[in-house]
Every structure is written in C-alpha cells, then in structure tokens.
C-alpha cells in the first residue's frame, strides 16, 4: 500500500481551468473519499492519478515515485468505473482473468488467483455466468474483482454505485468497507453523494464549485466541525444563521438581526473571532430540542411555528418558521410509538439547543 501525493496540480480543458495549483495527500492504506458537487473536478483528479489524463503542470507521486509521466499500464493503480466497463462477450471468470492472461501467467496460477478473488467478493457461485445474467450489484463486484486481481497499490473508484438502487447501494457500501479492510489497499472513492462518503471513508476531502479543497478530515470531524458554510451545507443538512459576533467579558454571543442573541462556545480563538465581525453559525437539525412546552436548562431558545412536517420513519423533520420569517429544519428521533406530545401543523413550538452543539463559521 502506498500514498498518493499531488503537488501544485493544474489542469484545463479548452482553455477553461478545472483544477489550479491543487495540493493533496492521500494516506497509504486508507479509504479516502473525494466529495464535491458535479463539475468540481473530482473525476478529473481521479483520471490524472490513474494516468487517463495528463497534468498541465504539477507532480503526482505514488509513494516516493514520481508517476506524473508514467503510462497507465506502468502505474500500480487500477480503476473501477461508474459503468463497470466489463467485456459483455466474456463470462465472469474470463473477465476477471483477462489481465492475467495478457501477462502470460500459467493457466493453473490464473485459476487459483481468480477463484481466490471471486471468493473475496462473494461471487464464487457465479464463476461461469454470462455478464448479462448478473444483477447490478454482481456486475459491480466483477469490476472490483477484475481491478484487485492485479494487486494494485491504489484502487480508484469513480462513483461505482451510481447505477444501483438505494438498498443495494447501502449493502455494497458495507461490502466495500470490508474489502478495503481485508486488502489494506489505498482506496480513493469519488462521489457527489454525502451519504456514501460519510459511510465508507476513513478520511475525506470536500471540494467546492471552484475546484478547491475546502476541508480535509475524518467524516466525524467534517460533519461535526465544518470550517465553512459550504461544507456545513454540503455534508449533511444544517441551519445557517448570519449575525454579528459580540464578545462580553469572555462570553461569546451572536446577534442575529430581527431574531435574537445566542450564546456561543468557542474552544480556540482564531484571528477572525473578534467583536463586531460578521460571521455564520451552523446548527444541525438533530441538535435542536423541540417541544410545545417551555423547558429549562438550555443555552439558547427560540419560538416558531410549524410550517410543514416530513415523516422519515426513524425521524420526523419539522420545518419551522421563525419570527423573522426564516425557516429552519428540526429533526426529532421517533423513539416512541405513542408520544405524549403531538406536534402538528401550525403548532407553536419552542426550540432549544446547547451552545456547544452549534459551530461558529467565518464564512
């Protein structure tokens, strides 16, 4: 297993810059997710790493080796594409064995390797089936088997689950996690789906619309402590309040025009955290306690009116209109079959949260 390092990478298509002076380190042996909106350049990064595209400037390293100008077949990197790119005229065995036959390995060695890999991806019962006989999830596993039989140092996955339905996608995510854990190969997973990235990644990078990396960290770090409004809104759901920062005797407050003043928790003062600065506050919907009754013991309190309700099974989403006209979301876990308090449309509700459960953002 080896790391991937990109140094000051720039790439343009038809004089339009897609990526400019990008620096990124993907740790060895990790399941790394590259998450961002469509068109932000994440697939371009994958193609540059894999050798399908040439950089305009910059350097790419596989471990300590400069692979910037190496041909695709000289890189110890394999790719699983969104459309799987399987050979339709070959059965499962021959699809997986193809690269080994090209290398001229003995038939008995090829058979041993193919059988071992197919067992790893739970396809041992489908060895001689035609590709046309397989489900979407099975085709995806054949594509994985064909990639990992070469024992690559890095496996690139370009939105490999996009064509699958939700239930199958959830199951395949777990299988990918187990596979990476067994192989200890560096996985680089490109997606625009936050759920997929949060599920599989040990570490993830968030790209913005301009092709820049906004934040790198573990899924928990990025979800719980986003550094910008873009990250907070793109990874999960959040409510953003914009206001003026007030500092009074080491107490931090956010003054939101037309609404209220909220208590803030600031663990580490930063240069932009000063009295009078315009800042943002991210408050996740599940961090808010909702009730029709007044409750004591919380740092912050708002009153609003229920505008709409969405039932999600495990939770209920309330869209609450505040006194300044702003609409925020609140998620409540559905823990009881027969809750003692029924919140309905047009109910006046009290919203509470602790100051430690909101995140102060510069932008």
C-alpha positions as CSV (number, residue, x, y, z in Angstrom):
1,X,0.0,0.0,0.0
2,X,1.3,3.5,-0.9
3,X,0.2,7.0,-0.5
4,X,-0.7,9.4,-3.3
5,X,0.6,13.0,-3.3
6,X,-0.5,15.7,-5.7
7,X,1.7,18.8,-5.8
8,X,0.5,22.1,-7.4
9,X,-1.6,20.3,-10.0
10,X,-3.2,22.4,-12.7
11,X,-5.5,21.0,-15.4
12,X,-7.6,22.9,-18.1
13,X,-9.9,21.8,-20.8
14,X,-10.4,24.0,-23.9
15,X,-8.7,26.9,-22.0
16,X,-11.1,26.5,-19.0
17,X,-9.2,25.8,-15.8
18,X,-10.7,22.9,-13.9
19,X,-8.1,22.5,-11.2
20,X,-5.5,25.1,-10.3
21,X,-2.4,24.6,-8.0
22,X,-4.1,21.7,-6.2
23,X,-2.2,20.1,-3.3
24,X,-3.5,16.9,-1.8
25,X,-2.0,13.9,0.2
26,X,-4.0,10.7,0.3
27,X,-2.6,8.5,3.1
28,X,-1.4,4.9,2.4
29,X,-3.9,2.1,3.3
30,X,-6.8,4.4,3.9
31,X,-10.3,4.6,2.4
32,X,-10.2,8.1,1.2
33,X,-13.3,9.9,-0.3
34,X,-13.3,12.9,-2.6
35,X,-16.6,14.6,-2.2
36,X,-17.9,17.6,-4.1
37,X,-20.7,18.9,-6.4
38,X,-20.9,17.8,-10.0
39,X,-18.4,19.6,-12.2
40,X,-16.0,20.5,-9.4
41,X,-13.1,18.4,-10.8
42,X,-13.1,15.4,-8.6
43,X,-13.3,12.9,-11.5
44,X,-10.5,14.9,-13.3
45,X,-8.3,14.3,-10.2
46,X,-9.0,10.6,-10.4
47,X,-8.2,10.5,-14.1
48,X,-4.9,12.3,-13.5
49,X,-3.9,9.9,-10.8
50,X,-4.9,6.9,-13.0
51,X,-3.0,8.3,-16.0
52,X,-6.0,8.7,-18.2
53,X,-5.3,12.5,-18.5
54,X,-2.0,14.4,-18.4
55,X,-1.4,17.3,-16.0
56,X,-0.7,20.7,-17.4
57,X,1.6,21.4,-14.6
58,X,2.5,19.9,-11.2
59,X,3.7,16.5,-9.9
60,X,2.0,13.2,-8.9
61,X,3.7,10.8,-6.6
62,X,2.9,7.2,-5.8
63,X,4.7,6.7,-2.5
64,X,8.1,8.3,-3.3
65,X,7.9,7.6,-7.0
66,X,7.1,10.4,-9.4
67,X,4.5,8.9,-11.7
68,X,3.4,12.1,-13.4
69,X,4.5,11.0,-16.9
70,X,4.2,7.2,-16.5
71,X,1.8,5.3,-18.9
72,X,-1.4,3.8,-17.4
73,X,-0.1,0.3,-17.5
74,X,3.1,1.3,-15.7
75,X,1.3,2.6,-12.7
76,X,0.4,0.3,-9.8
77,X,-3.1,1.8,-9.9
78,X,-6.4,0.3,-11.1
79,X,-9.7,1.9,-11.6
80,X,-13.4,0.8,-11.2
81,X,-15.6,3.0,-13.4
82,X,-19.2,4.0,-12.9
83,X,-20.4,1.9,-15.9
84,X,-18.1,-1.1,-14.8
85,X,-16.6,-1.4,-18.4
86,X,-16.9,-5.2,-18.4
87,X,-16.5,-7.3,-21.5
88,X,-20.0,-8.4,-22.4
89,X,-18.8,-11.3,-24.6
90,X,-16.8,-12.9,-21.7
91,X,-18.2,-14.7,-18.7
92,X,-17.3,-13.8,-15.1
93,X,-14.2,-15.9,-14.9
94,X,-12.8,-14.6,-18.2
95,X,-13.5,-11.0,-17.3
96,X,-11.5,-11.3,-14.1
97,X,-8.8,-13.4,-15.7
98,X,-8.3,-11.2,-18.7
99,X,-5.4,-9.1,-17.4
100,X,-3.6,-12.2,-16.1
101,X,-3.8,-13.9,-19.4
102,X,-2.4,-10.8,-21.1
103,X,0.6,-11.2,-18.7
104,X,1.0,-14.8,-19.9
105,X,0.7,-16.4,-16.5
106,X,0.2,-20.2,-16.4
107,X,-3.4,-21.4,-16.5
108,X,-3.3,-23.1,-13.1
109,X,-1.9,-19.9,-11.4
110,X,-4.6,-17.8,-13.1
111,X,-7.3,-20.2,-12.0
112,X,-6.1,-20.1,-8.4
113,X,-6.0,-16.3,-8.4
114,X,-9.4,-15.8,-10.0
115,X,-11.1,-18.3,-7.6
116,X,-9.5,-16.6,-4.6
117,X,-10.6,-13.1,-5.8
118,X,-14.1,-14.2,-6.7
119,X,-14.5,-15.7,-3.2
120,X,-13.3,-12.4,-1.7
121,X,-16.1,-10.5,-3.5
122,X,-18.7,-13.3,-2.8
123,X,-19.0,-14.4,-6.5
124,X,-17.8,-18.0,-6.2
125,X,-21.2,-19.3,-7.1
126,X,-21.3,-17.3,-10.3
127,X,-17.9,-18.1,-11.9
128,X,-19.1,-19.1,-15.3
129,X,-22.2,-17.0,-15.7
130,X,-22.6,-14.6,-18.6
131,X,-22.3,-10.9,-17.7
132,X,-25.9,-10.5,-19.0
133,X,-27.1,-12.9,-16.3
134,X,-25.8,-10.7,-13.4
135,X,-27.6,-8.1,-11.3
136,X,-26.2,-4.6,-11.0
137,X,-24.5,-5.4,-7.6
138,X,-22.9,-8.6,-9.1
139,X,-21.6,-6.7,-12.1
140,X,-20.1,-4.1,-9.7
141,X,-18.3,-6.9,-7.8
142,X,-16.9,-8.4,-11.0
143,X,-15.5,-5.0,-11.8
144,X,-13.9,-4.9,-8.4
145,X,-12.5,-8.4,-8.7
146,X,-11.0,-7.5,-12.1
147,X,-9.3,-4.5,-10.6
148,X,-7.9,-6.0,-7.4
149,X,-6.6,-9.2,-9.0
150,X,-3.7,-7.1,-10.2
151,X,-2.9,-6.3,-6.5
152,X,-2.7,-2.5,-7.2
153,X,-1.1,-0.2,-4.6
154,X,-4.1,2.1,-5.2
155,X,-7.7,1.4,-6.3
156,X,-9.6,4.3,-7.8
157,X,-13.4,4.2,-7.6
158,X,-15.3,6.7,-9.8
159,X,-18.9,6.8,-8.5
160,X,-19.1,3.0,-8.7
161,X,-22.5,2.7,-7.1
162,X,-24.4,5.4,-9.0
163,X,-26.4,3.0,-11.1
164,X,-27.6,0.9,-8.1
165,X,-30.9,1.3,-6.2
166,X,-30.8,2.6,-2.6
167,X,-30.9,-0.7,-0.8
168,X,-28.3,-2.4,-3.0
169,X,-26.1,0.7,-2.7
170,X,-26.2,0.5,1.1
171,X,-25.3,-3.1,1.0
172,X,-22.4,-2.6,-1.4
173,X,-21.0,0.2,0.7
174,X,-20.6,-2.2,3.6
175,X,-19.0,-4.8,1.3
176,X,-16.5,-2.1,0.0
177,X,-15.6,-1.3,3.6
178,X,-15.0,-5.0,4.4
179,X,-13.0,-5.4,1.2
180,X,-10.7,-2.5,1.8
181,X,-10.2,-3.7,5.4
182,X,-9.1,-7.1,4.1
183,X,-6.9,-5.9,1.3
184,X,-5.4,-2.8,3.1
185,X,-5.1,-1.2,-0.3
186,X,-5.4,2.6,-0.6
187,X,-8.9,3.2,-1.9
188,X,-9.8,6.6,-3.5
189,X,-13.5,7.0,-3.8
190,X,-15.0,9.8,-5.8
191,X,-18.7,10.7,-5.2
192,X,-21.1,13.6,-5.0
193,X,-23.2,11.7,-2.6
194,X,-22.5,12.7,1.0
195,X,-24.1,9.6,2.5
196,X,-21.7,7.3,0.5
197,X,-18.7,9.4,1.6
198,X,-19.6,9.5,5.2
199,X,-20.3,5.8,5.2
200,X,-17.1,4.5,3.7
201,X,-14.3,7.0,4.4
202,X,-11.6,6.9,6.9
203,X,-10.7,10.4,5.7
204,X,-12.3,12.7,3.2
205,X,-11.7,15.9,1.2
206,X,-14.5,18.3,0.4
207,X,-14.2,20.2,-2.9
208,X,-16.2,23.4,-3.7
209,X,-17.6,24.5,-7.0
210,X,-14.3,26.2,-7.9
211,X,-12.3,23.0,-7.8
212,X,-10.7,24.0,-4.5
213,X,-10.4,21.8,-1.4
214,X,-12.4,23.4,1.4
215,X,-11.6,20.9,4.2
216,X,-9.9,17.5,4.8
217,X,-10.6,15.3,7.8
218,X,-12.4,12.3,9.2
219,X,-16.2,12.1,8.4
220,X,-16.9,12.9,12.0
221,X,-14.6,15.9,12.0
222,X,-16.1,17.3,8.9
223,X,-19.7,16.7,9.9
224,X,-19.4,17.9,13.5
225,X,-16.9,20.7,12.9
226,X,-17.2,22.2,9.3
227,X,-15.0,25.2,8.6
228,X,-17.3,27.0,6.2
229,X,-21.0,27.4,5.3
230,X,-20.3,25.5,2.1
231,X,-19.0,22.4,3.9
232,X,-21.7,22.6,6.6
233,X,-24.5,22.7,3.9
234,X,-22.9,20.2,1.5
235,X,-22.2,17.5,4.1
236,X,-25.5,16.8,5.7
237,X,-28.2,19.2,6.5
238,X,-27.8,22.3,8.6
239,X,-29.4,25.7,9.5
240,X,-27.2,28.7,8.9
241,X,-27.6,31.9,11.0
242,X,-25.8,35.0,9.9
243,X,-25.1,37.7,12.5
244,X,-22.6,39.9,14.3
245,X,-20.2,38.5,16.8
246,X,-20.2,40.1,20.3
247,X,-17.6,39.4,23.0
248,X,-18.5,40.5,26.5
249,X,-16.2,39.5,29.4
250,X,-15.0,36.4,27.6
251,X,-18.6,35.4,26.7
252,X,-19.2,34.9,23.0
253,X,-22.6,35.9,21.6
254,X,-24.1,36.0,18.1
255,X,-26.5,38.9,17.4
256,X,-28.9,37.9,14.6
257,X,-30.9,40.9,13.3
258,X,-34.6,40.5,13.7
259,X,-34.3,37.3,15.7
260,X,-32.3,37.1,19.0
261,X,-28.9,36.9,20.6
262,X,-27.4,33.4,21.0
263,X,-24.7,32.1,23.4
264,X,-21.7,30.6,21.6
265,X,-19.0,28.2,22.5
266,X,-15.5,29.0,21.2
267,X,-12.9,26.3,22.0
268,X,-10.0,28.0,20.3
269,X,-9.9,31.7,19.5
270,X,-8.9,32.5,15.9
271,X,-7.9,35.7,14.1
272,X,-11.4,36.2,12.6
273,X,-13.1,35.8,16.0
274,X,-13.3,39.4,17.2
275,X,-16.0,41.7,18.4
276,X,-18.1,43.2,15.7
277,X,-17.2,40.7,12.9
278,X,-19.9,39.3,10.6
279,X,-19.9,35.5,11.0
280,X,-22.1,32.5,10.5
281,X,-23.4,29.8,12.8
282,X,-24.1,26.2,11.7
283,X,-26.8,24.3,13.7
284,X,-27.6,20.8,12.7
285,X,-31.3,19.9,12.8
286,X,-30.8,16.9,15.1
287,X,-29.0,19.1,17.7
288,X,-32.3,21.1,18.3
289,X,-34.8,20.0,21.0
290,X,-38.3,20.7,20.0
291,X,-41.3,21.0,22.4
292,X,-44.7,22.7,22.7
293,X,-43.8,23.3,26.3
294,X,-41.1,25.6,27.9
295,X,-38.0,23.7,29.1
296,X,-35.2,25.0,31.3
297,X,-31.5,24.1,31.2
298,X,-30.6,25.0,27.6
299,X,-28.2,27.7,26.4
300,X,-30.5,29.0,23.7
301,X,-34.2,29.3,23.0
302,X,-36.4,30.3,20.0
303,X,-40.1,30.2,19.3
304,X,-41.5,29.3,15.9
305,X,-44.5,27.9,14.1
306,X,-44.6,24.5,12.4
307,X,-44.9,25.1,8.7
308,X,-44.6,21.5,7.4
309,X,-43.8,18.0,8.6
310,X,-42.0,15.2,6.8
311,X,-42.0,11.7,8.3
312,X,-38.8,9.8,7.6
313,X,-39.5,6.6,9.6
314,X,-36.6,6.8,12.0
315,X,-37.1,10.5,12.5
316,X,-39.5,13.3,11.8
317,X,-38.5,16.6,10.1
318,X,-40.2,19.8,11.1
319,X,-39.9,22.9,9.0
320,X,-40.2,25.8,11.5
321,X,-40.9,29.4,10.6
322,X,-39.3,31.8,13.0
323,X,-40.4,35.3,13.9
324,X,-38.1,36.9,11.3
325,X,-39.5,34.8,8.5
326,X,-36.6,32.4,8.4
327,X,-37.5,28.7,8.0
328,X,-35.2,26.2,9.8
329,X,-35.3,22.4,10.0
330,X,-35.5,20.3,13.1
331,X,-35.1,16.5,13.2
332,X,-36.7,14.6,16.0
333,X,-35.9,10.9,16.6
334,X,-39.0,8.7,16.6
335,X,-38.4,6.8,19.8
336,X,-42.0,6.1,21.0
337,X,-45.0,4.5,19.3
338,X,-47.3,6.8,21.1
339,X,-45.5,10.1,22.1
340,X,-47.1,12.1,24.9
341,X,-46.7,15.3,22.9
342,X,-48.2,15.6,19.4
343,X,-46.7,18.4,17.3
344,X,-48.9,19.2,14.3
345,X,-49.1,21.8,11.5
346,X,-49.4,25.4,12.8
347,X,-48.3,24.4,16.3
348,X,-46.3,27.0,18.2
349,X,-43.1,25.3,19.3
350,X,-40.1,26.1,21.5
351,X,-36.7,25.3,20.1
352,X,-33.7,24.7,22.3
353,X,-30.0,23.9,21.9
354,X,-26.8,24.0,23.9
355,X,-24.1,26.4,22.8
356,X,-21.6,23.5,22.4
357,X,-23.8,21.9,19.7
358,X,-23.5,24.8,17.3
359,X,-20.4,25.7,15.2
360,X,-19.2,29.2,14.5
361,X,-18.1,29.7,10.9
362,X,-16.1,32.6,9.4
363,X,-17.9,32.3,6.1
